Amino acid sequence: MGMNRASKVFLVLAQILLFAVLLSLLIPQLPIGMRVTENAAATFKTADGGMQAATIRAYEPAFYRFTVRDGAATGTRAVADKYLQETLQTVSSQYLRENGADSDLVLTRLACAGDDFCYSISGAKNGAVWEVWVITGDTPQVLVKNMSEEAAQ
């Protein structure tokens, strides 16, 4: 005896629901991973007192858009992703402020181990290079080192 149409539709919907629940449980367990975005801009004062806008290239967690919706962070993973995204945008913005907003930011991944990684920010006319270490986990940290100052010593 075959199944009627309502039973088939119910089974398909149940499978879709099960898949959605499994996906929502798996995403927080995935490695954070990072990707470069250009989804922010900032304005800077120029030497002559004017204002200039600049695009901010920065890393953000690869699953940021899945974990943080409408700017609201809920859950440990979402809070960590939002913290990293905002902090790394701030680091790129600070690089532009200190080294000239006319710079084209160049982000170069230097190392990656598990969820932790290191990249450099360069591209300023003065040759400034910053190294940024991202340590993820329960309490993510972002450490910035000005490699130009170290090279000058």
C-alpha positions as CSV (number, residue, x, y, z in Angstrom):
1,M,0.0,0.0,0.0
2,G,1.6,3.3,-1.1
3,M,1.8,6.5,0.9
4,N,-0.6,9.3,0.2
5,R,0.7,12.7,-0.9
6,A,0.3,14.4,2.5
7,S,2.6,11.7,4.1
8,K,5.2,12.3,1.5
9,V,5.1,16.1,2.0
10,F,5.3,15.6,5.7
11,L,8.4,13.3,5.4
12,V,10.2,15.8,3.0
13,L,9.4,18.7,5.4
14,A,10.7,16.6,8.4
15,Q,14.0,15.9,6.5
16,I,14.4,19.6,5.7
17,L,13.8,20.5,9.4
18,L,16.3,17.9,10.6
19,F,18.9,19.2,8.2
20,A,18.4,22.8,9.4
21,V,18.7,21.7,13.0
22,L,21.9,19.7,12.3
23,L,23.3,22.7,10.4
24,S,22.6,25.1,13.2
25,L,24.4,22.7,15.6
26,L,27.4,22.2,13.3
27,I,28.2,25.9,12.4
28,P,29.3,26.8,15.9
29,Q,31.6,23.8,16.0
30,L,33.4,24.7,12.7
31,P,36.8,26.4,12.8
32,I,36.5,30.1,12.8
33,G,38.5,30.7,9.6
34,M,38.9,34.2,8.2
35,R,38.2,36.0,4.9
36,V,39.1,39.4,3.7
37,T,36.2,41.9,3.3
38,E,35.9,45.5,2.1
39,N,32.5,46.1,3.8
40,A,33.5,49.1,5.9
41,A,34.6,52.7,5.2
42,A,35.9,55.4,7.4
43,T,36.6,59.1,7.1
44,F,40.0,60.7,8.0
45,K,41.3,64.2,8.4
46,T,43.8,65.2,5.7
47,A,46.9,67.3,6.4
48,D,45.1,70.4,5.0
49,G,42.2,69.9,7.4
50,G,39.8,68.4,4.9
51,M,38.1,65.0,5.1
52,Q,38.8,61.9,3.1
53,A,36.9,58.6,2.9
54,A,38.8,55.3,2.6
55,T,37.7,51.7,2.2
56,I,38.8,49.5,5.0
57,R,40.0,46.1,4.0
58,A,39.9,43.7,7.0
59,Y,39.6,40.1,8.0
60,E,36.4,38.8,9.4
61,P,35.3,35.3,10.5
62,A,34.2,33.3,7.5
63,F,30.9,32.4,9.1
64,Y,30.2,35.9,10.5
65,R,27.1,36.4,8.4
66,F,25.7,33.1,9.6
67,T,26.4,33.7,13.3
68,V,25.5,37.4,13.6
69,R,22.4,38.6,11.9
70,D,21.2,42.2,11.7
71,G,24.2,43.3,13.8
72,A,23.0,41.5,16.9
73,A,25.3,38.9,18.5
74,T,23.6,36.0,20.4
75,G,25.5,33.0,21.7
76,T,29.2,32.6,22.5
77,R,30.3,32.0,18.9
78,A,28.4,35.0,17.6
79,V,29.8,37.3,20.3
80,A,33.3,36.1,19.5
81,D,32.8,36.6,15.7
82,K,31.4,40.1,16.2
83,Y,34.3,41.0,18.5
84,L,36.9,39.8,16.0
85,Q,35.1,41.5,13.0
86,E,34.9,44.8,14.8
87,T,38.4,44.7,16.3
88,L,40.1,43.8,13.0
89,Q,38.2,46.6,11.2
90,T,39.5,48.9,13.9
91,V,43.1,47.7,13.4
92,S,42.9,48.4,9.7
93,S,41.3,51.8,10.3
94,Q,44.1,52.7,12.8
95,Y,46.7,51.6,10.2
96,L,45.2,54.1,7.7
97,R,45.0,56.9,10.3
98,E,48.6,56.5,11.3
99,N,50.1,55.9,7.9
100,G,47.9,57.9,5.5
101,A,44.4,57.3,4.3
102,D,45.7,57.3,0.7
103,S,47.2,53.8,1.3
104,D,45.9,50.7,-0.4
105,L,45.8,48.2,2.4
106,V,47.5,44.9,1.5
107,L,46.6,42.0,3.8
108,T,49.0,39.0,3.7
109,R,48.4,35.9,5.6
110,L,51.6,34.8,7.3
111,A,50.7,31.8,9.4
112,C,47.7,29.7,10.3
113,A,47.5,27.0,13.0
114,G,44.0,25.7,13.9
115,D,41.8,28.7,14.6
116,D,44.7,31.0,15.3
117,F,46.4,33.0,12.5
118,C,48.7,35.8,11.8
119,Y,48.7,38.3,8.9
120,S,50.5,41.5,8.0
121,I,49.0,44.9,7.0
122,S,51.1,47.0,4.5
123,G,50.6,49.2,1.5
124,A,51.4,52.7,3.0
125,K,53.8,55.0,1.1
126,N,56.0,55.2,4.2
127,G,56.5,51.4,4.1
128,A,54.8,50.7,7.5
129,V,54.1,47.0,8.2
130,W,52.0,45.8,11.0
131,E,51.8,42.2,12.1
132,V,48.4,41.1,13.5
133,W,48.0,37.9,15.5
134,V,44.5,36.6,16.0
135,I,44.0,34.1,18.9
136,T,40.5,32.6,18.9
137,G,38.8,30.4,21.5
138,D,36.6,31.2,24.5
139,T,38.2,34.7,24.8
140,P,39.5,35.8,21.4
141,Q,42.4,38.2,21.4
142,V,44.0,40.4,18.7
143,L,47.6,41.4,19.1
144,V,49.2,44.0,16.9
145,K,52.9,44.7,16.4
146,N,54.4,47.5,14.4
147,M,57.2,45.7,12.5
148,S,58.5,49.0,11.1
149,E,59.5,50.2,14.6
150,E,61.2,46.9,15.2
151,A,63.1,47.1,11.9
152,A,64.2,50.6,12.7
153,Q,65.9,49.5,16.0
